[in-house]
């Protein structure tokens, strides 16, 4: 399972369950998402296994 965190800059941080926020990402204020994530894409899964975390910026969608 995975823990998902968000910050005010619309960034997303994915960690393995129970992992601490890495030092490179600790400068931002992260808020934990209440949802439990069971499945993620293969790209995210391999990055979390290799680095210990996955970070990306969420896209802003325009409403028409």
PQR file with spaces between the fields and no chain letter, atoms N, CA, C, O and H, PARSE charges and radii, in Angstrom:
ATOM       1  N    UNK     1       0.834   -1.179    0.000 -0.4000 1.5000
ATOM       2  CA   UNK     1       0.000    0.000    0.000 -0.0000 2.0000
ATOM       3  C    UNK     1       0.880    1.245    0.000  0.5500 1.7000
ATOM       4  O    UNK     1       2.080    1.175    0.268 -0.5500 1.4000
ATOM       5  N    UNK     2       0.275    2.362   -0.300 -0.4000 1.5000
ATOM       6  CA   UNK     2       1.015    3.602   -0.454 -0.0000 2.0000
ATOM       7  C    UNK     2       0.325    4.737    0.299  0.5500 1.7000
ATOM       8  O    UNK     2      -0.898    4.751    0.437 -0.5500 1.4000
ATOM       9  H    UNK     2      -0.699    2.419   -0.518  0.4000 1.0000
ATOM      10  N    UNK     3       1.123    5.683    0.782 -0.4000 1.5000
ATOM      11  CA   UNK     3       0.626    6.905    1.393 -0.0000 2.0000
ATOM      12  C    UNK     3       0.832    8.036    0.399  0.5500 1.7000
ATOM      13  O    UNK     3       1.885    8.130   -0.232 -0.5500 1.4000
ATOM      14  H    UNK     3       2.117    5.671    0.670  0.4000 1.0000
ATOM      15  N    UNK     4      -0.171    8.893    0.258 -0.4000 1.5000
ATOM      16  CA   UNK     4      -0.113   10.009   -0.689 -0.0000 2.0000
ATOM      17  C    UNK     4      -0.198   11.309    0.098  0.5500 1.7000
ATOM      18  O    UNK     4      -1.058   11.465    0.965 -0.5500 1.4000
ATOM      19  H    UNK     4      -1.026    8.816    0.771  0.4000 1.0000
ATOM      20  N    UNK     5       0.707   12.248   -0.212 -0.4000 1.5000
ATOM      21  CA   UNK     5       0.743   13.555    0.430 -0.0000 2.0000
ATOM      22  C    UNK     5       0.602   14.624   -0.639  0.5500 1.7000
ATOM      23  O    UNK     5       1.026   14.431   -1.778 -0.5500 1.4000
ATOM      24  H    UNK     5       1.405   12.121   -0.916  0.4000 1.0000
ATOM      25  N    UNK     6      -0.005   15.772   -0.265 -0.4000 1.5000
ATOM      26  CA   UNK     6      -0.133   16.922   -1.157 -0.0000 2.0000
ATOM      27  C    UNK     6       0.369   18.157   -0.436  0.5500 1.7000
ATOM      28  O    UNK     6       0.390   18.205    0.794 -0.5500 1.4000
ATOM      29  H    UNK     6      -0.350   15.928    0.661  0.4000 1.0000
ATOM      30  N    UNK     7       0.777   19.168   -1.217 -0.4000 1.5000
ATOM      31  CA   UNK     7       1.148   20.446   -0.615 -0.0000 2.0000
ATOM      32  C    UNK     7       0.429   21.572   -1.338  0.5500 1.7000
ATOM      33  O    UNK     7      -0.297   21.330   -2.302 -0.5500 1.4000
ATOM      34  H    UNK     7       0.760   19.129   -2.217  0.4000 1.0000
ATOM      35  N    UNK     8       0.629   22.806   -0.875 -0.4000 1.5000
ATOM      36  CA   UNK     8      -0.057   23.960   -1.437 -0.0000 2.0000
ATOM      37  C    UNK     8       0.368   24.314   -2.847  0.5500 1.7000
ATOM      38  O    UNK     8      -0.333   25.071   -3.518 -0.5500 1.4000
ATOM      39  H    UNK     8       1.219   23.002   -0.091  0.4000 1.0000
ATOM      40  N    UNK     9       1.481   23.801   -3.318 -0.4000 1.5000
ATOM      41  CA   UNK     9       1.968   24.088   -4.668 -0.0000 2.0000
ATOM      42  C    UNK     9       1.452   23.076   -5.689  0.5500 1.7000
ATOM      43  O    UNK     9       1.950   23.024   -6.813 -0.5500 1.4000
ATOM      44  H    UNK     9       2.051   23.186   -2.773  0.4000 1.0000
ATOM      45  N    UNK    10       0.455   22.270   -5.308 -0.4000 1.5000
ATOM      46  CA   UNK    10      -0.136   21.244   -6.158 -0.0000 2.0000
ATOM      47  C    UNK    10       0.865   20.164   -6.535  0.5500 1.7000
ATOM      48  O    UNK    10       0.844   19.655   -7.656 -0.5500 1.4000
ATOM      49  H    UNK    10       0.050   22.312   -4.394  0.4000 1.0000
ATOM      50  N    UNK    11       1.740   19.814   -5.602 -0.4000 1.5000
ATOM      51  CA   UNK    11       2.668   18.711   -5.803 -0.0000 2.0000
ATOM      52  C    UNK    11       2.117   17.470   -5.120  0.5500 1.7000
ATOM      53  O    UNK    11       1.373   17.564   -4.144 -0.5500 1.4000
ATOM      54  H    UNK    11       1.758   20.228   -4.691  0.4000 1.0000
ATOM      55  N    UNK    12       2.482   16.323   -5.635 -0.4000 1.5000
ATOM      56  CA   UNK    12       2.034   15.045   -5.119 -0.0000 2.0000
ATOM      57  C    UNK    12       3.258   14.240   -4.713  0.5500 1.7000
ATOM      58  O    UNK    12       4.222   14.155   -5.475 -0.5500 1.4000
ATOM      59  H    UNK    12       3.086   16.247   -6.429  0.4000 1.0000
ATOM      60  N    UNK    13       3.233   13.647   -3.519 -0.4000 1.5000
ATOM      61  CA   UNK    13       4.326   12.824   -3.008 -0.0000 2.0000
ATOM      62  C    UNK    13       3.753   11.467   -2.646  0.5500 1.7000
ATOM      63  O    UNK    13       2.805   11.377   -1.866 -0.5500 1.4000
ATOM      64  H    UNK    13       2.450   13.716   -2.901  0.4000 1.0000
ATOM      65  N    UNK    14       4.329   10.399   -3.215 -0.4000 1.5000
ATOM      66  CA   UNK    14       3.875    9.034   -2.946 -0.0000 2.0000
ATOM      67  C    UNK    14       4.993    8.302   -2.232  0.5500 1.7000
ATOM      68  O    UNK    14       6.135    8.291   -2.692 -0.5500 1.4000
ATOM      69  H    UNK    14       5.099   10.472   -3.849  0.4000 1.0000
ATOM      70  N    UNK    15       4.655    7.677   -1.081 -0.4000 1.5000
ATOM      71  CA   UNK    15       5.613    6.897   -0.290 -0.0000 2.0000
ATOM      72  C    UNK    15       5.025    5.538    0.006  0.5500 1.7000
ATOM      73  O    UNK    15       3.809    5.352   -0.048 -0.5500 1.4000
ATOM      74  H    UNK    15       3.727    7.685   -0.707  0.4000 1.0000
ATOM      75  N    UNK    16       5.891    4.587    0.321 -0.4000 1.5000
ATOM      76  CA   UNK    16       5.405    3.312    0.814 -0.0000 2.0000
ATOM      77  C    UNK    16       4.770    3.526    2.177  0.5500 1.7000
ATOM      78  O    UNK    16       5.155    4.449    2.895 -0.5500 1.4000
ATOM      79  H    UNK    16       6.878    4.738    0.365  0.4000 1.0000
ATOM      80  N    UNK    17       3.810    2.697    2.548 -0.4000 1.5000
ATOM      81  CA   UNK    17       3.099    2.850    3.817 -0.0000 2.0000
ATOM      82  C    UNK    17       4.077    2.822    4.984  0.5500 1.7000
ATOM      83  O    UNK    17       4.911    1.922    5.084 -0.5500 1.4000
ATOM      84  H    UNK    17       3.498    1.948    1.965  0.4000 1.0000
ATOM      85  N    UNK    18       3.970    3.814    5.863 -0.4000 1.5000
ATOM      86  CA   UNK    18       4.804    3.877    7.054 -0.0000 2.0000
ATOM      87  C    UNK    18       6.162    4.526    6.852  0.5500 1.7000
ATOM      88  O    UNK    18       6.920    4.654    7.813 -0.5500 1.4000
ATOM      89  H    UNK    18       3.292    4.544    5.782  0.4000 1.0000
ATOM      90  N    UNK    19       6.493    4.938    5.645 -0.4000 1.5000
ATOM      91  CA   UNK    19       7.784    5.577    5.378 -0.0000 2.0000
ATOM      92  C    UNK    19       7.758    7.035    5.814  0.5500 1.7000
ATOM      93  O    UNK    19       6.717    7.691    5.784 -0.5500 1.4000
ATOM      94  H    UNK    19       5.877    4.834    4.864  0.4000 1.0000
ATOM      95  N    UNK    20       8.925    7.530    6.221 -0.4000 1.5000
ATOM      96  CA   UNK    20       9.049    8.938    6.595 -0.0000 2.0000
ATOM      97  C    UNK    20       9.265    9.788    5.351  0.5500 1.7000
ATOM      98  O    UNK    20       9.785    9.304    4.346 -0.5500 1.4000
ATOM      99  H    UNK    20       9.771    6.997    6.246  0.4000 1.0000
ATOM     100  N    UNK    21       8.867   11.050    5.419 -0.4000 1.5000
ATOM     101  CA   UNK    21       9.076   11.970    4.297 -0.0000 2.0000
ATOM     102  C    UNK    21      10.576   12.208    4.145  0.5500 1.7000
ATOM     103  O    UNK    21      11.237   12.570    5.118 -0.5500 1.4000
ATOM     104  H    UNK    21       8.444   11.443    6.235  0.4000 1.0000
ATOM     105  N    UNK    22      11.126   12.012    2.944 -0.4000 1.5000
ATOM     106  CA   UNK    22      12.570   12.174    2.735 -0.0000 2.0000
ATOM     107  C    UNK    22      13.029   13.615    2.952  0.5500 1.7000
ATOM     108  O    UNK    22      12.243   14.552    2.814 -0.5500 1.4000
ATOM     109  H    UNK    22      10.589   11.718    2.154  0.4000 1.0000
ATOM     110  N    UNK    23      14.291   13.781    3.287 -0.4000 1.5000
ATOM     111  CA   UNK    23      14.863   15.094    3.566 -0.0000 2.0000
ATOM     112  C    UNK    23      14.771   16.051    2.397  0.5500 1.7000
ATOM     113  O    UNK    23      14.596   17.252    2.603 -0.5500 1.4000
ATOM     114  H    UNK    23      14.929   13.020    3.399  0.4000 1.0000
ATOM     115  N    UNK    24      14.884   15.552    1.173 -0.4000 1.5000
ATOM     116  CA   UNK    24      14.806   16.414   -0.005 -0.0000 2.0000
ATOM     117  C    UNK    24      13.422   17.037   -0.150  0.5500 1.7000
ATOM     118  O    UNK    24      13.288   18.097   -0.761 -0.5500 1.4000
ATOM     119  H    UNK    24      15.026   14.576    1.007  0.4000 1.0000
ATOM     120  N    UNK    25      12.405   16.405    0.392 -0.4000 1.5000
ATOM     121  CA   UNK    25      11.024   16.888    0.269 -0.0000 2.0000
ATOM     122  C    UNK    25      10.506   17.508    1.552  0.5500 1.7000
ATOM     123  O    UNK    25       9.366   17.970    1.589 -0.5500 1.4000
ATOM     124  H    UNK    25      12.514   15.543    0.887  0.4000 1.0000
ATOM     125  N    UNK    26      11.302   17.532    2.597 -0.4000 1.5000
ATOM     126  CA   UNK    26      10.803   17.970    3.898 -0.0000 2.0000
ATOM     127  C    UNK    26      10.661   19.485    4.021  0.5500 1.7000
ATOM     128  O    UNK    26      10.095   19.959    5.006 -0.5500 1.4000
ATOM     129  H    UNK    26      12.229   17.157    2.567  0.4000 1.0000
ATOM     130  N    UNK    27      11.154   20.259    3.059 -0.4000 1.5000
ATOM     131  CA   UNK    27      11.050   21.717    3.143 -0.0000 2.0000
ATOM     132  C    UNK    27       9.623   22.201    2.895  0.5500 1.7000
ATOM     133  O    UNK    27       9.262   23.294    3.331 -0.5500 1.4000
ATOM     134  H    UNK    27      11.614   19.874    2.258  0.4000 1.0000
ATOM     135  N    UNK    28       8.813   21.411    2.207 -0.4000 1.5000
ATOM     136  CA   UNK    28       7.414   21.774    1.935 -0.0000 2.0000
ATOM     137  C    UNK    28       6.509   21.241    3.031  0.5500 1.7000
ATOM     138  O    UNK    28       6.848   20.270    3.708 -0.5500 1.4000
ATOM     139  H    UNK    28       9.106   20.523    1.853  0.4000 1.0000
ATOM     140  N    UNK    29       5.363   21.871    3.203 -0.4000 1.5000
ATOM     141  CA   UNK    29       4.371   21.384    4.162 -0.0000 2.0000
ATOM     142  C    UNK    29       3.478   20.379    3.450  0.5500 1.7000
ATOM     143  O    UNK    29       2.666   20.748    2.601 -0.5500 1.4000
ATOM     144  H    UNK    29       5.088   22.660    2.653  0.4000 1.0000
ATOM     145  N    UNK    30       3.629   19.132    3.794 -0.4000 1.5000
ATOM     146  CA   UNK    30       2.865   18.068    3.168 -0.0000 2.0000
ATOM     147  C    UNK    30       1.678   17.694    4.034  0.5500 1.7000
ATOM     148  O    UNK    30       1.798   17.595    5.255 -0.5500 1.4000
ATOM     149  H    UNK    30       4.289   18.833    4.483  0.4000 1.0000
ATOM     150  N    UNK    31       0.527   17.484    3.399 -0.4000 1.5000
ATOM     151  CA   UNK    31      -0.668   17.014    4.102 -0.0000 2.0000
ATOM     152  C    UNK    31      -1.030   15.638    3.553  0.5500 1.7000
ATOM     153  O    UNK    31      -1.096   15.429    2.342 -0.5500 1.4000
ATOM     154  H    UNK    31       0.430   17.564    2.407  0.4000 1.0000
ATOM     155  N    UNK    32      -1.257   14.724    4.459 -0.4000 1.5000
ATOM     156  CA   UNK    32      -1.556   13.357    4.052 -0.0000 2.0000
ATOM     157  C    UNK    32      -2.991   13.248    3.555  0.5500 1.7000
ATOM     158  O    UNK    32      -3.920   13.767    4.174 -0.5500 1.4000
ATOM     159  H    UNK    32      -1.203   14.894    5.443  0.4000 1.0000
ATOM     160  N    UNK    33      -3.153   12.569    2.438 -0.4000 1.5000
ATOM     161  CA   UNK    33      -4.481   12.314    1.899 -0.0000 2.0000
ATOM     162  C    UNK    33      -5.166   11.273    2.776  0.5500 1.7000
ATOM     163  O    UNK    33      -4.513   10.357    3.276 -0.5500 1.4000
ATOM     164  H    UNK    33      -2.398   12.147    1.935  0.4000 1.0000
ATOM     165  N    UNK    34      -6.458   11.403    2.963 -0.4000 1.5000
ATOM     166  CA   UNK    34      -7.184   10.465    3.828 -0.0000 2.0000
ATOM     167  C    UNK    34      -7.433    9.125    3.162  0.5500 1.7000
ATOM     168  O    UNK    34      -7.681    8.131    3.845 -0.5500 1.4000
ATOM     169  H    UNK    34      -6.989   12.147    2.556  0.4000 1.0000
ATOM     170  N    UNK    35      -7.373    9.086    1.863 -0.4000 1.5000
ATOM     171  CA   UNK    35      -7.617    7.838    1.141 -0.0000 2.0000
ATOM     172  C    UNK    35      -6.427    6.901    1.251  0.5500 1.7000
ATOM     173  O    UNK    35      -5.276    7.335    1.309 -0.5500 1.4000
ATOM     174  H    UNK    35      -7.172    9.894    1.308  0.4000 1.0000
ATOM     175  N    UNK    36      -6.725    5.616    1.278 -0.4000 1.5000
ATOM     176  CA   UNK    36      -5.674    4.610    1.235 -0.0000 2.0000
ATOM     177  C    UNK    36      -5.524    4.171   -0.212  0.5500 1.7000
ATOM     178  O    UNK    36      -6.512    3.823   -0.858 -0.5500 1.4000
ATOM     179  H    UNK    36      -7.660    5.264    1.230  0.4000 1.0000
ATOM     180  N    UNK    37      -4.327    4.182   -0.718 -0.4000 1.5000
ATOM     181  CA   UNK    37      -4.068    3.828   -2.105 -0.0000 2.0000
ATOM     182  C    UNK    37      -3.534    2.400   -2.145  0.5500 1.7000
ATOM     183  O    UNK    37      -2.513    2.088   -1.532 -0.5500 1.4000
ATOM     184  H    UNK    37      -3.524    4.465   -0.193  0.4000 1.0000
ATOM     185  N    UNK    38      -4.229    1.550   -2.866 -0.4000 1.5000
ATOM     186  CA   UNK    38      -3.821    0.154   -2.966 -0.0000 2.0000
ATOM     187  C    UNK    38      -3.016   -0.119   -4.228  0.5500 1.7000
ATOM     188  O    UNK    38      -2.070   -0.907   -4.208 -0.5500 1.4000
ATOM     189  H    UNK    38      -5.059    1.803   -3.364  0.4000 1.0000
ATOM     190  N    UNK    39      -3.394    0.533   -5.329 -0.4000 1.5000
ATOM     191  CA   UNK    39      -2.732    0.285   -6.599 -0.0000 2.0000
ATOM     192  C    UNK    39      -2.225    1.599   -7.177  0.5500 1.7000
ATOM     193  O    UNK    39      -2.905    2.622   -7.101 -0.5500 1.4000
ATOM     194  H    UNK    39      -4.163    1.172   -5.345  0.4000 1.0000
ATOM     195  N    UNK    40      -1.039    1.566   -7.750 -0.4000 1.5000
ATOM     196  CA   UNK    40      -0.470    2.701   -8.469 -0.0000 2.0000
ATOM     197  C    UNK    40       0.085    2.187   -9.790  0.5500 1.7000
ATOM     198  O    UNK    40       0.177    0.977   -9.996 -0.5500 1.4000
ATOM     199  H    UNK    40      -0.487    0.734   -7.812  0.4000 1.0000
ATOM     200  N    UNK    41       0.451    3.088  -10.674 -0.4000 1.5000
ATOM     201  CA   UNK    41       0.991    2.680  -11.968 -0.0000 2.0000
ATOM     202  C    UNK    41       2.356    2.025  -11.778  0.5500 1.7000
ATOM     203  O    UNK    41       2.996    2.176  -10.737 -0.5500 1.4000
ATOM     204  H    UNK    41       0.376    4.071  -10.507  0.4000 1.0000
ATOM     205  N    UNK    42       2.776    1.311  -12.783 -0.4000 1.5000
ATOM     206  CA   UNK    42       4.075    0.612  -12.728 -0.0000 2.0000
ATOM     207  C    UNK    42       5.222    1.617  -12.617  0.5500 1.7000
ATOM     208  O    UNK    42       6.220    1.342  -11.950 -0.5500 1.4000
ATOM     209  H    UNK    42       2.256    1.188  -13.628  0.4000 1.0000
ATOM     210  N    UNK    43       5.089    2.781  -13.263 -0.4000 1.5000
ATOM     211  CA   UNK    43       6.121    3.825  -13.182 -0.0000 2.0000
ATOM     212  C    UNK    43       6.293    4.301  -11.737  0.5500 1.7000
ATOM     213  O    UNK    43       7.418    4.412  -11.250 -0.5500 1.4000
ATOM     214  H    UNK    43       4.278    3.004  -13.804  0.4000 1.0000
ATOM     215  N    UNK    44       5.188    4.578  -11.058 -0.4000 1.5000
ATOM     216  CA   UNK    44       5.254    5.048   -9.677 -0.0000 2.0000
ATOM     217  C    UNK    44       5.793    3.960   -8.773  0.5500 1.7000
ATOM     218  O    UNK    44       6.636    4.229   -7.917 -0.5500 1.4000
ATOM     219  H    UNK    44       4.274    4.487  -11.453  0.4000 1.0000
ATOM     220  N    UNK    45       5.318    2.729   -8.948 -0.4000 1.5000
ATOM     221  CA   UNK    45       5.767    1.610   -8.123 -0.0000 2.0000
ATOM     222  C    UNK    45       7.286    1.388   -8.240  0.5500 1.7000
ATOM     223  O    UNK    45       7.962    1.196   -7.230 -0.5500 1.4000
ATOM     224  H    UNK    45       4.632    2.511   -9.643  0.4000 1.0000
ATOM     225  N    UNK    46       7.814    1.415   -9.459 -0.4000 1.5000
ATOM     226  CA   UNK    46       9.252    1.190   -9.640 -0.0000 2.0000
ATOM     227  C    UNK    46      10.069    2.352   -9.085  0.5500 1.7000
ATOM     228  O    UNK    46      11.151    2.134   -8.540 -0.5500 1.4000
ATOM     229  H    UNK    46       7.265    1.572  -10.280  0.4000 1.0000
ATOM     230  N    UNK    47       9.572    3.584   -9.215 -0.4000 1.5000
ATOM     231  CA   UNK    47      10.286    4.743   -8.679 -0.0000 2.0000
ATOM     232  C    UNK    47      10.312    4.716   -7.158  0.5500 1.7000
ATOM     233  O    UNK    47      11.335    5.034   -6.552 -0.5500 1.4000
ATOM     234  H    UNK    47       8.694    3.761   -9.658  0.4000 1.0000
ATOM     235  N    UNK    48       9.191    4.338   -6.529 -0.4000 1.5000
ATOM     236  CA   UNK    48       9.144    4.243   -5.063 -0.0000 2.0000
ATOM     237  C    UNK    48      10.093    3.154   -4.582  0.5500 1.7000
ATOM     238  O    UNK    48      10.760    3.333   -3.563 -0.5500 1.4000
ATOM     239  H    UNK    48       8.360    4.080   -7.021  0.4000 1.0000
ATOM     240  N    UNK    49      10.171    2.030   -5.289 -0.4000 1.5000
ATOM     241  CA   UNK    49      11.085    0.966   -4.898 -0.0000 2.0000
ATOM     242  C    UNK    49      12.540    1.385   -5.066  0.5500 1.7000
ATOM     243  O    UNK    49      13.385    1.026   -4.246 -0.5500 1.4000
ATOM     244  H    UNK    49       9.629    1.884   -6.117  0.4000 1.0000
ATOM     245  N    UNK    50      12.839    2.135   -6.114 -0.4000 1.5000
ATOM     246  CA   UNK    50      14.220    2.542   -6.405 -0.0000 2.0000
ATOM     247  C    UNK    50      14.661    3.720   -5.533  0.5500 1.7000
ATOM     248  O    UNK    50      15.744    3.676   -4.950 -0.5500 1.4000
ATOM     249  H    UNK    50      12.152    2.426   -6.781  0.4000 1.0000
ATOM     250  N    UNK    51      13.839    4.775   -5.435 -0.4000 1.5000
ATOM     251  CA   UNK    51      14.206    6.001   -4.720 -0.0000 2.0000
ATOM     252  C    UNK    51      13.655    6.065   -3.305  0.5500 1.7000
ATOM     253  O    UNK    51      14.241    6.717   -2.440 -0.5500 1.4000
ATOM     254  H    UNK    51      12.959    4.810   -5.909  0.4000 1.0000
ATOM     255  N    UNK    52      12.542    5.399   -3.064 -0.4000 1.5000
ATOM     256  CA   UNK    52      11.880    5.490   -1.773 -0.0000 2.0000
ATOM     257  C    UNK    52      10.714    6.462   -1.788  0.5500 1.7000
ATOM     258  O    UNK    52       9.934    6.510   -0.836 -0.5500 1.4000
ATOM     259  H    UNK    52      12.067    4.870   -3.767  0.4000 1.0000
ATOM     260  N    UNK    53      10.586    7.242   -2.868 -0.4000 1.5000
ATOM     261  CA   UNK    53       9.476    8.199   -2.995 -0.0000 2.0000
ATOM     262  C    UNK    53       9.273    8.556   -4.465  0.5500 1.7000
ATOM     263  O    UNK    53      10.134    8.295   -5.305 -0.5500 1.4000
ATOM     264  H    UNK    53      11.220    7.203   -3.641  0.4000 1.0000
ATOM     265  N    UNK    54       8.120    9.159   -4.760 -0.4000 1.5000
ATOM     266  CA   UNK    54       7.795    9.632   -6.101 -0.0000 2.0000
ATOM     267  C    UNK    54       7.139   10.994   -5.967  0.5500 1.7000
ATOM     268  O    UNK    54       6.192   11.139   -5.195 -0.5500 1.4000
ATOM     269  H    UNK    54       7.421    9.371   -4.078  0.4000 1.0000
ATOM     270  N    UNK    55       7.616   11.999   -6.697 -0.4000 1.5000
ATOM     271  CA   UNK    55       7.071   13.364   -6.627 -0.0000 2.0000
ATOM     272  C    UNK    55       6.681   13.807   -8.031  0.5500 1.7000
ATOM     273  O    UNK    55       7.404   13.570   -8.999 -0.5500 1.4000
ATOM     274  H    UNK    55       8.386   11.881   -7.324  0.4000 1.0000
ATOM     275  N    UNK    56       5.519   14.457   -8.120 -0.4000 1.5000
ATOM     276  CA   UNK    56       5.141   15.075   -9.393 -0.0000 2.0000
ATOM     277  C    UNK    56       4.199   16.236   -9.130  0.5500 1.7000
ATOM     278  O    UNK    56       3.576   16.315   -8.072 -0.5500 1.4000
ATOM     279  H    UNK    56       4.932   14.649   -7.333  0.4000 1.0000
ATOM     280  N    UNK    57       4.101   17.134  -10.099 -0.4000 1.5000
ATOM     281  CA   UNK    57       3.204   18.283  -10.015 -0.0000 2.0000
ATOM     282  C    UNK    57       1.890   17.916  -10.680  0.5500 1.7000
ATOM     283  O    UNK    57       1.872   17.370  -11.783 -0.5500 1.4000
ATOM     284  H    UNK    57       4.607   17.070  -10.959  0.4000 1.0000
ATOM     285  N    UNK    58       0.788   18.221  -10.001 -0.4000 1.5000
ATOM     286  CA   UNK    58      -0.529   17.957  -10.573 -0.0000 2.0000
ATOM     287  C    UNK    58      -0.869   19.026  -11.593  0.5500 1.7000
ATOM     288  O    UNK    58      -0.542   20.199  -11.408 -0.5500 1.4000
ATOM     289  H    UNK    58       0.803   18.665   -9.105  0.4000 1.0000
ATOM     290  N    UNK    59      -1.517   18.626  -12.657 -0.4000 1.5000
ATOM     291  CA   UNK    59      -1.931   19.573  -13.682 -0.0000 2.0000
ATOM     292  C    UNK    59      -3.156   20.349  -13.229  0.5500 1.7000
ATOM     293  O    UNK    59      -4.008   19.824  -12.513 -0.5500 1.4000
ATOM     294  H    UNK    59      -1.782   17.674  -12.807  0.4000 1.0000
ATOM     295  N    UNK    60      -3.234   21.591  -13.649 -0.4000 1.5000
ATOM     296  CA   UNK    60      -4.415   22.420  -13.379 -0.0000 2.0000
ATOM     297  C    UNK    60      -5.351   22.237  -14.563  0.5500 1.7000
ATOM     298  O    UNK    60      -4.960   22.449  -15.711 -0.5500 1.4000
ATOM     299  H    UNK    60      -2.542   22.018  -14.230  0.4000 1.0000
ATOM     300  N    UNK    61      -6.592   21.842  -14.281 -0.4000 1.5000
ATOM     301  CA   UNK    61      -7.557   21.657  -15.360 -0.0000 2.0000
ATOM     302  C    UNK    61      -8.435   22.894  -15.474  0.5500 1.7000
ATOM     303  O    UNK    61      -8.813   23.503  -14.474 -0.5500 1.4000
ATOM     304  H    UNK    61      -6.910   21.669  -13.349  0.4000 1.0000
ATOM     305  N    UNK    62      -8.748   23.248  -16.708 -0.4000 1.5000
ATOM     306  CA   UNK    62      -9.597   24.404  -16.966 -0.0000 2.0000
ATOM     307  C    UNK    62     -11.030   23.942  -17.122  0.5500 1.7000
ATOM     308  O    UNK    62     -11.308   22.967  -17.820 -0.5500 1.4000
ATOM     309  H    UNK    62      -8.441   22.753  -17.520  0.4000 1.0000
ATOM     310  N    UNK    63     -11.938   24.649  -16.469 -0.4000 1.5000
ATOM     311  CA   UNK    63     -13.362   24.349  -16.627 -0.0000 2.0000
ATOM     312  C    UNK    63     -13.944   25.289  -17.655  0.5500 1.7000
ATOM     313  O    UNK    63     -13.632   26.480  -17.670 -0.5500 1.4000
ATOM     314  H    UNK    63     -11.712   25.442  -15.903  0.4000 1.0000
ATOM     315  N    UNK    64     -14.781   24.756  -18.506 -0.4000 1.5000
ATOM     316  CA   UNK    64     -15.416   25.588  -19.536 -0.0000 2.0000
ATOM     317  C    UNK    64     -16.886   25.710  -19.288  0.5500 1.7000
ATOM     318  O    UNK    64     -17.588   26.373  -20.052 -0.5500 1.4000
ATOM     319  H    UNK    64     -15.034   23.789  -18.493  0.4000 1.0000
